[in-house]
Amino acid sequence: MPRLHCAESNIGRFTICFLLAWATVSAHAIKNRDLVIMKNGDRLTGEISKLDNGILYFGVDYVSSSIQLDWLQVESVKSPAVFQVVLKDGSHLAGTIGKVPSKKAPGKDFEIRAGSSTVSAAGPDVVGIETRKRNFWRQLTGSMDFGSDFTSGNSQVSLATNASASYSTTRWRGGVNLTSSFSGQTNSSTTNLQEVSGTLERFMGKNSSVVALSDFLHSSQQDLQLRSTLGGGYGQYVFRTNQNTGLWILGAVYTHEQFEATAAQPPSQNIEALLGAKYQLLRFSRYNLQSYLFLFPGLSDAGRIRATTKTTFYVKLPSNFYTNLSFWDNYDSRPPSTAKKNELGISSGVGWTF
């Protein structure tokens, strides 16, 4: 009997120690959670995921997916986590963040703290906030979509897929995009397009950067077995807010083109100028519009002009899904004699972001 009493005593001590440890860990977890207070007085405790397109994504335990909050309606923020922050003036910073009511610190209600230094800014001037992940793969963001496509080559409905991924730090950002489409019908011609493009952007001064570009395009409609494009230039943001951004790029590229055997045209190498513009329109929790136009006037092949453009309208759906409608066009003023100058299309699909 004494031995049994001793065993019961040890079990009791173990249980008490376990409960105390659990309470300590729970209290520490609660203390280190993010706090967001809205202008209407609502208080939310959880985890900030990111600020994107004017939307603050905030996770709470009792909701399966992130809550989407209007950043302009956020009164204050407290968080011990480290984030990467992009400001309206183009500054890229990393550190812990905090926000107080704008009445307490007009024009300086948002702070980024890194060690002993603190940078203050106005809440509306914060364009992006992203959690600083522990490794490369967790820091990746991107999207995948699949849908139908209408091409000018044979006026037939076809299949199209698109996937993209990007990685960013406070000094640079890199991204890759893959596009594929196929269309055709029995006893008729078929067309297909595959494209892989990549960008690497090195942030320089405020709202300016040096950009490296690469593109590899196969297009049966333009008799292109492969066009390899490598180059880059200087980019400058004309404006950057939570609702829209505008960017222009000026530079030069090298192209190497290999044509299909039916084109009866030898491979060519050219140096071209690069004139580009990108625009993005954002609307809270509803939709966004992305558009770009790149012109490539020939330098070594004077008089030739190539152009590529794409405009995509996105509508947000629940749980990180979206639907889109795109218009795109590849233009060449001097294609092979058997090919068309334009390859244009309209596509729509459903996708998912991560």
N, C-alpha and C positions, 0 to 999 in steps of 0.2 A: 504493500500500500504506500509506503513512503516514496518508493521509486516512481509509482504512478503519479503521485502528487508533484514530484520534482519534474516529471515529463510535462505535466499540465502547465506548470509554472514556466518552463522554457517555451512552450508553444504560445503562452500568453504574451511573454516578452517579445517573441518574434513577431506576433501579430501587431503589437503596439508599435514596434520599430518600423514594420512595413507601412502601417497607416501614416506614421509621421513622415516617412520618406516620400510616400505618395502625395501627401498634403504639401510638402515642401516643393516637389517638382511641379505640382499643379499650380501653386501660387507663383512660382517662377515663370511658368508658361504664360499665365494670365498677365503677369507684370510686363512680359516682353512682347505682348501682342500689340497690334496697331489699333489706334483709336481715331475714328473719324466722326466729327460732329457737323451735321448739316445746318444750313441757315434757318430751317424751320424747327431746330432743336433736337432732331433725331440723333441718337448716339449709337454708333456701330463699333463693335469690337471684333477684330478678326485679323485678316492679313491682306495688305495691299499687294495686288498682282502687277498692275501697270497703269499708266495714264497714256491713252492713245486716242487720237481723233476727238479730244475733248471729253473722253469718257474715262472715269476712274473705275477700274475693275477691282472689286473688293470681295474677298471670300470670307464667309461666316460658316460656323459649324452646322447650323440648322438649314442651310440651303445647299443643294447638290452642285450648283454652278455659281460662278461669280455674279455678284450684284453689280449692275452698271449704274454708276452715279454721275450726274452732270457736274463736271469739275467746277463750273462757275457757281454752283449752289453749295459747294463745300465751304464751311465756315472755318474749321480748324482741323489739323492733322498732327498726331504724335506717333512716331515710329522709331524703334531702335535699330531697324534694319538698314543695310547699305543699298543705295539705289544709284543708277545712272540717270542723269537728268539732262534734258536738252531745253535751252531757253530760247526765247524769240529772237534774241540777237545772235544766235548761233553758238553760244557757249555750250560745251559738253563737259559736265562735271560729275563727280562721284562722291558719295558720302551719305550720312544720315540726313533725314529731311524732317522739317516741321513747318506747320502753318498756323498762324494766329488770325483772329478776326481782322479784316482789312481796316477797321476803324482804329485799332490799336497801333497799327504801323502802316499808314498809307503808302502804297508803292513799294513796301518792303515787308510784306506779310508772309513771304515764303523764304525759308532758309535752307541752304545746303551746307552741312558741317563736315569737314574732313580734317581730323586732328585739331590743331589750334586755329585753323583758318575757317572763316564763315563767309559765305556769299549770300547776299539778300536780293530778292527780286519780287516783283508783283505777281500775285497768284495767276492772273490771266496771261502773263508772259511765259508761263511754264507750258511748253509744247509737248514734252514727253517725259515719262518716268518709267523706268524699267528695272525690275529686280535684278540685282547682281548675283547670278547663279554661281554655284561652286565649280562647275566644269563647262567645257566647250559645248557638249551636246545639250545640256539644259538651257544654255543661253541662245540656242537656235530658235528662230521663229520663222513661220512660213505658211504656205497654203497649198491645197491640192483641189482640183476641180475636174469634172467630167461632164460633157454635154454634147449637144448637136451642133452642126456647123453647116453654113451655106457658102459654097465657093463659086467664084465666077468661072472656073474652068469648065464645069459641066452642068451647072445649075442643079446639082443633086445634094440632098441632105447627106451629111457625113458625120463622122465621129471626131471629137477633138478632146485632148487632155492637156492639162497644164499643171506644172508643179514649180514651186519656188521656195527658196530658203535663204535666210540672211543671218548674219552675225555682226554684232556691233560692240565697240568699246568707246571710251571717251576720246580716242585718237583716230580711229578708223572704223569703216564699215565695209563688209563684203557681202556679196549676194550672187546667187546663181538661179537661172530660170530655164526650164525645159518645156518646150511646146511641140506637140505632135498632132497632125490631122490627116485623115485619110477619107477619100470619097471615090465612089465609082459605082458602076452597075453592070449587069451582064451584057455582053456584046457591045460594050462602049468603053471609052477611055477612062482611065483612073488617074487621079492626082493625089499626091502626098507631099507633105511638108514636115520636116523635122528641124528644130532649131534649139541650140544650146547657147546661152549667153551668160556672161559674167561681168560683174563690176567690182571694183575696189576703190573706195573713196578715202582719201587721207585728209582729215580736217586740218585746215591751215589757220587762217585768222577767223574772225567772227563772220559767219555766213558765207565763207569761201572754202574751197577744197580743190585738191588735185584728184582727177578721176582717171582710172585705167579701165579700158573697155576691151572685151573680147566677144566675138560672135562667130558661130559656125552654123551655116544654113544649107540645107538640102531642099531644093524645090523642083519638082518635076514639071510644074507649069512654066517655069522660067528656064527650063533645060539646065539647071544648076545641079551638078553632081555634088559639089561642095564649094561654098564661098567662105573663106577664112578671113576674118577681120580682126586686126589687132591695133590698138592705139590708145589715145587718151587726150586729156586736155584740162583746162581750168574751168571750174564751175562756180557760180555765184547765185545765192538765193536772193531774189528780188523782194520777196516777202515770205514770211513764215509765221502762221498763227495756228490756233486750235481749229480754225475753220477752213483755211486754204493755204497752200504753199505754191510758190512759183520759182523755177530754177532755169538758168540758161547755162549752156556749156559751149566752149570754143576750143577746138584742137585739131588734130590730124590723125589719120589712120592709114595703115597698110592693108591691102586686100590681095588675096591670091584666089583666083577663080579657076575651077575645073568644070568643064561642061560635059553634058551627056554626049555619047557618040553620035546620036542623031543630029546634034547641032552642028557637027563638022566645023568646030571652032577650037583652035588651040588654047591651052591654058594662058591666062594673062595675070600680070602683076601690076598693081597701080598704087599710087599715093593720092589720097583724097583729103580734102579739108573736112572738118566736122563742125556743123552748126546744129545745136540741139536745144530743145526747150521741153520742160516737164511742168505739168500743172496737176494739182490735186484739190478737190473740193470735198469738204467734210461736213456731215450733219449728224448731230448727236443721236446715237442709237437708232438711226434709220437707214441712211445710205451714204455712199461716197462715190465720187467720180475721179478716175485717174486717166490722164492723157499725156502722150508724149509725141514729139515729132523730131526726127533726125534727118538732116540734109547732108549729102556727101558730094559736093562739087569736085569734079576730077581736076587734079593738078598735073599728074603725068599724062593723063588722057583728057586733055582740055576739051571742054564742051559737053562732056558726059556728066549727067547728074543722076544720082541715086537718092531715094528717099524711103524712109520707113516710118509708119505712124500706127498708133493703136490707141483707142479710147474705150474704156471699160466702165460700165455703170454697175455698182454693187448694191444689193439690198440685203440687209442683215436679217438672219433668221435665228431662232433660239439655239442655244448650246454650241456656239462658235460656227454654225453653219451659215451659208450665204448663197444667194443666187445672183447670177451676173448676165450681162449682155454686152458683147464686144464688137467693135468694128476695127478692122486692121487692113493695111495696104502696104505692099512692097512695090516700089516703082523703079524702073531702070529706063533711062532715055535711049540707051543703045544696047538692047538685049540681042542675043543671037537671032538670026533671021527667022528661025523656026519657032521662037518663043514670043510670048506676049510681054508688053511693057509693064502691065499691072497684074499683080496677083492680090486680089482683095477678097475679103470675106466678112461674114457676120456670124457670130457664134453666141450660144447661150448655154448655161450649165448650172450645176449645183456643186458647191465645194465646201471645204472645211478648213479652218485656220488652226494653227497650233503655236 
